[in-house]
């Protein structure tokens, strides 16, 4: 039994990661019950996704992930910053670089799709003040999405599993779970989930080279913002209200991604590969191990 649970330096990494996930789910359940008690609206269906509802949901998840990490920090005697989200780096250089790479990536993808006849901008769906209101609302909501998903999948869990199986095997495992979780989204498909897995691997590369999660957080938030608000297309199968354009897809599913959105397009893999190659060259010598 000791061999199952222990190694010479303490509890095996898999069990520590599992305990962390259990703590996260416990904290999330408690916060969701409190939210329901105070009649706070939570997202339970795709048609309930609004900036405010999504922000509340992701804020509760972020709190749960941070709380679970703080407990593990106390148990293991490690500083919080070891797990990739140093508060001193919050919304600083790496975050804004990631934001630029994210907007550039989704823009290249959509322009390629348009050039091949699969996407039309259409007309403006919003005018005047609502443009600014929804732009800031979605930007804030997707920042919370990015903080939660990056910290949960590529924070404590990635760090801990890597201590037992090395970085890239852990990255494959966490990215596979990251992709599988997205299958619960309505309209999502296996191609889209595989795209999410590839995205997860790219974001693990940014963690490896920059030394923290802030580039990945900026990239993730900007990509989702570009899909949902700026180019107004499905994001993991969800078309949210308050988007900028009355855009449309036309053409084969391999080109547009269909109901999944750009994540289901073959072009998405081309763009992600190009981003990974470019990032590898720009950040070649940083934090290489």
C-alpha positions in Angstrom: 0.0 0.0 0.0 2.9 2.4 0.7 4.1 1.8 -2.9 0.7 2.7 -4.2 0.4 6.0 -2.3 3.9 7.0 -1.4 7.3 7.6 -3.0 10.6 8.5 -1.2 9.8 12.2 -1.3 6.2 11.9 -0.1 2.7 11.3 -1.5 2.7 10.4 -5.2 1.9 13.2 -7.6 -1.2 11.5 -9.0 -2.9 11.3 -5.6 -2.0 14.9 -4.8 -3.6 16.0 -8.0 -6.7 13.9 -7.4 -7.0 15.4 -3.9 -6.7 18.9 -5.4 -9.5 18.2 -7.9 -11.7 16.8 -5.0 -11.1 20.0 -3.0 -11.9 22.1 -6.0 -15.2 20.3 -6.6 -16.1 20.6 -2.9 -15.4 24.3 -2.8 -17.3 24.8 -6.1 -20.3 22.9 -4.8 -20.4 25.0 -1.7 -20.1 28.3 -3.6 -22.8 27.2 -6.1 -25.2 26.2 -3.3 -24.6 29.7 -1.7 -25.2 31.3 -5.0 -28.5 29.5 -5.4 -29.4 30.4 -1.8 -29.1 34.0 -2.7 -30.9 33.6 -6.0 -27.8 34.2 -8.1 -28.4 33.1 -11.7 -26.0 30.4 -12.8 -25.5 29.1 -16.4 -27.2 25.7 -16.8 -28.1 25.8 -20.5 -26.4 27.2 -23.6 -29.2 29.7 -24.1 -28.4 31.2 -20.7 -24.9 32.3 -21.6 -24.6 36.0 -21.1 -21.6 38.1 -20.1 -22.8 38.5 -16.5 -24.0 34.9 -16.0 -20.7 33.5 -17.5 -18.6 35.9 -15.4 -20.4 34.8 -12.2 -19.9 31.1 -13.1 -16.2 31.5 -13.9 -15.6 33.7 -10.9 -16.9 31.0 -8.6 -14.8 28.4 -10.4 -11.7 30.6 -10.1 -12.3 31.1 -6.4 -12.6 27.4 -6.0 -9.4 26.7 -7.9 -7.5 29.3 -5.9 -8.8 28.1 -2.6 -7.9 24.5 -3.4 -4.4 25.6 -4.4 -4.0 27.6 -1.1 -4.9 24.5 0.9 -2.3 22.4 -1.1 0.3 25.2 -0.6 -0.2 24.9 3.2 0.0 21.1 3.1 3.1 21.0 0.9 4.8 24.1 2.2 5.1 25.7 -1.3 4.5 29.3 -2.3 1.4 30.0 -4.4 3.6 31.4 -7.2 5.1 28.0 -7.9 1.9 27.0 -9.7 2.2 29.5 -12.6 0.1 32.4 -11.5 2.3 34.8 -9.6 0.2 37.8 -8.7 3.3 40.1 -9.2 3.0 39.3 -13.0 -0.8 39.8 -13.2 -1.9 41.8 -16.2 1.7 42.8 -17.0 4.0 42.1 -20.0 3.3 38.4 -20.7 -0.4 38.9 -20.4 -0.5 41.7 -23.0 1.8 39.8 -25.3 -0.5 36.8 -25.1 -3.5 39.1 -25.8 -1.8 40.3 -29.0 -1.0 36.8 -30.1 -4.5 35.6 -29.4 -6.2 38.4 -31.4 -3.7 38.0 -34.2 -4.3 34.2 -34.2 -8.1 34.3 -34.4 -8.0 37.1 -36.9 -5.7 35.1 -39.3 -8.0 32.1 -38.9 -11.1 34.1 -39.8 -9.5 36.0 -42.7 -8.2 32.7 -44.1 -11.7 31.3 -43.8 -13.2 34.3 -45.5 -10.6 34.2 -48.3 -11.7 30.6 -49.0 -15.3 31.6 -49.1 -16.4 30.1 -45.8 -17.1 33.2 -43.8 -18.9 36.6 -44.3 -18.7 39.5 -41.9 -22.2 40.5 -42.6 -23.6 43.7 -41.1 -23.3 45.2 -37.7 -25.5 43.5 -35.2 -24.9 46.3 -32.6 -24.7 50.0 -32.8 -23.9 52.9 -30.5 -23.5 52.4 -26.8 -24.2 48.6 -26.8 -21.0 48.0 -28.8 -18.9 49.4 -26.0 -21.0 47.9 -23.2 -20.9 44.4 -24.7 -17.2 44.7 -25.7 -16.2 45.4 -22.1 -18.6 42.9 -20.7 -17.3 40.0 -22.9 -13.7 41.1 -22.3 -14.2 40.8 -18.5 -16.1 37.5 -18.8 -13.5 35.9 -21.0 -10.7 37.1 -18.8 -12.3 35.1 -15.9 -12.8 32.1 -18.3 -9.1 32.2 -19.1 -7.9 32.7 -15.5 -10.0 29.7 -14.4 -9.3 27.3 -17.2 -5.6 28.1 -17.4 -5.1 27.9 -13.7 -7.2 24.8 -13.1 -5.7 22.8 -16.0 -2.2 24.2 -16.3 -1.6 25.4 -12.7 -1.4 23.1 -9.7 -2.4 20.0 -11.7 0.2 20.5 -14.4 2.9 21.3 -11.9 2.2 18.4 -9.7 1.8 15.8 -12.4 5.0 17.0 -14.0 6.9 16.4 -10.8 6.0 12.7 -11.2 5.9 12.1 -14.9 7.8 15.0 -16.4 6.4 18.1 -18.1 5.3 16.9 -21.5 3.6 13.7 -20.5 1.7 15.7 -17.9 0.9 18.3 -20.6 -0.6 15.6 -22.8 -2.7 14.3 -20.0 -4.0 17.7 -18.8 -4.7 18.8 -22.4 -6.6 15.6 -23.2 -8.8 16.2 -20.2 -9.1 19.9 -21.3 -10.4 18.7 -24.7 -12.7 16.0 -23.3 -14.4 18.5 -20.9 -15.4 20.7 -23.8 -17.4 17.8 -25.3 -20.1 18.7 -22.7 -20.8 22.0 -24.6 -23.8 21.7 -26.9 -22.8 21.8 -30.5 -19.2 20.6 -29.8 -17.8 17.6 -31.6 -14.8 15.3 -31.5 -12.9 17.4 -34.1 -13.5 20.5 -31.9 -12.5 18.7 -28.8 -9.3 17.5 -30.5 -8.6 21.2 -31.5 -9.0 22.1 -27.8 -6.5 19.4 -27.0 -4.0 20.9 -29.5 -4.7 24.4 -28.1 -3.9 23.0 -24.6 -0.6 21.7 -25.8 0.2 25.1 -27.4 -0.6 26.8 -24.1 1.6 24.3 -22.2 4.4 25.4 -24.5 3.8 29.0 -23.5 3.9 28.0 -19.9 7.1 26.1 -20.4 8.9 29.0 -22.2 7.6 32.0 -20.2 7.6 30.4 -16.8 4.1 31.4 -15.8 0.5 31.3 -17.1 -0.1 35.0 -17.9 0.8 34.7 -21.6 -1.6 31.8 -21.9 -4.3 33.7 -19.9 -4.0 36.7 -22.3 -4.0 34.5 -25.4 -7.0 32.4 -24.2 -9.1 35.5 -23.3 -8.3 37.3 -26.5 -9.1 34.2 -28.7 -12.5 33.6 -27.0 -13.3 37.3 -27.2 -12.4 37.4 -30.9 -14.6 34.3 -31.7 -17.6 35.4 -29.6 -17.8 39.2 -29.9 -15.5 40.4 -32.6 -16.1 37.9 -35.4 -19.4 36.7 -33.9 -19.1 32.9 -34.5 -19.7 29.9 -32.4 -17.2 29.3 -29.6 -17.1 25.6 -28.7 -20.6 25.2 -30.2 -22.1 28.2 -28.3 -23.4 31.3 -30.1 -23.7 34.0 -27.4 -25.9 37.1 -27.5 -24.4 40.6 -27.7 -22.0 39.9 -30.6 -20.7 42.7 -32.9 -21.6 41.3 -36.3 -24.4 39.5 -38.1 -21.8 37.2 -39.6 -22.4 33.8 -41.3 -20.8 30.6 -42.4 -21.2 29.0 -45.8 -19.3 26.1 -47.2 -18.2 22.6 -46.1 -17.9 21.7 -42.5 -14.2 21.0 -42.8 -13.7 24.7 -43.7 -16.1 26.4 -41.3 -16.4 24.0 -38.4 -20.2 24.0 -38.7 -22.0 24.3 -35.4 -18.7 23.9 -33.5 -17.3 27.1 -34.9 -13.7 27.7 -36.0 -12.4 25.1 -33.6 -13.9 22.5 -35.8 -12.3 23.8 -39.0 -9.2 22.2 -40.6 -7.8 25.7 -40.8 -7.7 25.9 -37.0 -5.0 23.2 -36.9 -3.0 25.1 -39.6 -3.1 28.3 -37.6 -2.3 26.6 -34.3 0.7 24.9 -35.9 1.9 28.2 -37.3 1.5 29.9 -33.9 3.4 27.1 -32.1 6.3 27.4 -34.6 6.4 31.2 -34.4 6.3 31.1 -30.6 9.0 28.4 -30.5 11.3 30.7 -32.5 10.5 33.9 -30.6 10.8 32.3 -27.2 13.5 29.7 -28.1 15.9 30.2 -25.3 13.5 31.3 -22.5 13.0 28.8 -19.7 14.0 25.8 -21.8 14.6 22.7 -19.7 
